[in-house]
Amino acid sequence: MSLLEVSHLSKQYGSRWAIRDLTFSVETGQICGILGPNGSGKTTTLGILLGCTRPTSGTYGWLDTMGSDVVRTQIGALLEKPTFYPWLQAEANLQLTAVIRGITGRHAIEKALDQVGLLPHRQTLYQKFSLGMKQRLGIAAALLGEPPILVLDEPTNGIDAEGIAHMRALFMDFASRGKTLLVSSHILDEIEKICSHVVILNRGAIVAQGPIQEVLQAEATIEIAASDMDTLQRILTESTLIETCTKAGDVFRILPRDTACTVEEINRMLVSHHIFASHLIRRKQSLEHHFLSLVSSENGQVSV
Amino acid sequence: MKKILWLTYYKVIPYRIFWISLSLFLAVFLLGIGVMSVFTGGAGMGATLSPLLQRPYIWGNLCWVGQVGHFILSFLLVMLVVNDYEQGTLRKQVMDGASRNMMLGHYAFLGVLLSFMALTVVLFAGLFFGEKGSSPFGTWVQLGIMGRFFLEGVSLHAATLFAILLVRKSVPAILFLSLWQVCLEPLLGLALNHYVHDGISSYLPFHALSNLIPAPHLTFVGVSDSDPLSWIEWLVSLGYTGIFYLGSWLRLKYQDL
């Protein structure tokens, strides 16, 4: 059973569809990244999953329930930006979250503040915090009571490089204990470093999803060169294994029809045609490259 | 209920504007008593108190003066709830697991709490001045008007909450309430009186609320101790309170945060 099941979820604002027909699932222990350009529907999706926004159609369920309030006490969340009372100290703001989640004792609050490096500032008024400190407090509130699920929208906004590395370690540690993290970010490098799965959105629709290695594999190209390039080209274009074949300098760059197709299979096919490759290598795209090519092709722009 | 109490405690107690509003209410209320006392033959709050500050009429008169407190405290309610929208804390609390019904319960509790505070102030003022200025034989018969005063506060705060949830901004909510009370309702009342039935305007929300507390007795000669106060206003105000809470519940239930 999936931890989160999203089925045909749509949200319409006036005549504009913010998201349309989203279907995906998240299993326990996954770190699932939600990617998309500005306005692609990431925050709307997370807002619906957290009970803040009502979907126009479709369903979702955490732990096989339909958006129950009790389930939300098991989810640590940060949506868009941290939201706290400016006239309260950091500690008192977390106390409010603790009251709602039914967490008792000061230990949990101190631990959460310590995890994000804010324990020395626990009695500082929220209005006196810098942007990065506010973001850290938002993450502390999400971590409060060690919930089994974290939902974070752009969690590293406003945090310096050192802080980002610290947060990354925190999230990896969180996931290593079998917990589930759903995170949206525009920092693709971060997503690639920590996520096991991705859902890529563009204009409110899913354009790719699955385990991150598989998603990247889908666009992984193989470079081939041989002494007889003309024969090689003929064989490659006629082969049923290959989707596309383009010349790139001194090599041919091919995209296999089946993403599971290995370099060995290609080599075996070439050998069967008495072609011996002088250069044969799989080039995996970075998430950023893949993301940009997906989004730009969807938007009718030239691929990067 | 325990969560609502803690939520209110953590949110309200350190809020400076909460204490400023209470102080303002107290100051305006005492000023009102002073003015009333001076202009009706008393010597301020000194030894000789105005007859208006003697039992049994003191309760009704203090409630009448205290009505201004309900308006001051309803502005405080506007700020508390609008803060939750503008700072995104309502959304955060829902994300943290608070149900929308719990949040509505919290806001309704705030309204009741503010009405109770106003009631306490008026009650203590009544006990103090009443004891100081009344003969030992002055009756307590009109103490029941305090219930009406409390209901007026709860109803006004329910209306305020409904207006805030409708427009989600402080200035438009206050403008809407003020315009409704000062312009729209009187005009609607005139039209209803003319086209439907004379006197029907007294059943409109703010008219019914203002009817709960009769105007001060400018003279107590010939006024019975047991001034008959109609129960109709009670029922009408209770009905409007229910309608405002129902509207607030529906609005919050189907609102994107």
Interface residues (C-beta under 8 A of the other chain):
Chain A: G47 L50 G51 C52 T53 R54 D69 V70 R72 T73 Q74 I75 A77 L79 E80 K81 T83 F84 Y85 P86 W87 L88 A92 Q95 L96 T97 V99 I100 R101 G102 A141
Chain B: K3 W6 L7 Y10 K11 P14 Y15 R16 N83 Q87 G88 T89 R91 K92 Q93 V94 M95 D96 G97 A98 S99 M102 Y254 D256 L257
